[in-house]
C-alpha cells in the first residue's frame, strides 16, 4: 500500500501507526485486495481496507474498450465508492461504517469498519431457519431504507446478472426458449411499480453473523435500482438445496414481507402483492444468467427449470 493511502488511514482513524495484518481476500482478476489493518493508539483496534488497483489500458490483454466484463467491473468499483460516500448512512440494515475513500494513480482506497471486531465475526456455510430469517430481516430493512429512491450514481438496475450487462452469457445460452424470453422476463422485473435499491449480490457469503444471530451485510459493488424481491430469490438460491427452496418458499416469502412491513412502519399490501408475484420471475431471471455463464452449475436444478418454464408460459 502506498504511503499516501497509509496517511489517509491514519488520519481517518486517529491512529499513530498501522500494520497490514492479513489479506482477507484477493479481488477478481488481480484488481486488488481486501486487507485487515491493525492500528496503534486509535479507538479502533483495526479496520478493513478495500484496495482497488485498476489496470492501465495498455496492460489489459483483451483491450480496455472491448472487454465487457472489464468495464462492468470498473463501474462496480465506482458504484461502491458512490454508495459509501452518498447512501450507506441511510441504511436501517447493519453494514460497515465507512471512514474514508480516496483515489490516486489508478488506485482506490475504501477504509471500512472491521465487522469482526464490531461483533460480527462469524461466516456461515450452512444455515438454520433462524439464520435465514435474520438475513431476510436484513434484506427487508435494507429495501425499506431506499424504497422509492432514485439510484443516482449507482447501477440503474442493480444485480451483477442484469440482462443488459450480460450480452455474452445470453449469446451462448443453449436454451432457446429461455433465450427468447429473456428480454420479457427482464422487462417484467424492471417495470414493477414499487422500486428500491437492491444489494445486487446478497449471497450467504456476503453476510457476517454475530454470536447471538444478528447480521451485517458487505460488498456493495452491484447495488442499484429495482425490485427488492430479486435479492430474496438470489439469497435463497445461495444457501438452500432445491427441495428446501421449494418446501420453504411460502414460509420464506411470509417471513420477508412480515419484516418488510415492520421496517416500513406500515403494511403495504399493494407492494407485497406485486413483489410476491415477481419472486419466481426474479428466480427465472437469475436462472437465465446462470445457464449461459456456467451450464454445469450446481444451482441449475429441476426446481429452477420448472419455475422458469412456468414463468415463460405466463409471460
Secondary structure, DSSP 8 states (H G I E B T S, - for coil): --HHHHHHHHHHHT-SEEEEEEEEEE-GGGSEEEEEEEEESSSSSEEEEEEEE---GGG-TT-TTT-HHHHHHHHHHHHHHHIIIIIGGG-SS-B--EEEEEEETTEEEEEEE-TTTTT--B--SS--HHHHHHHHHHHHHHHHHTTT---TTSBSS-STT-GGG-HHHHHH---HHHHHHHHHHHHHHHT-S--EEE-S---GGGEEE-TTS-EEE---TT-EEE-THHHHHHHHHHHS-HHHHHHTHHHHHHHHHHHHHHHHTS--HHHHHHHHHTHHHHHHHHHHHHHHH-TT-TT--HHHHHHHHHHHHH-
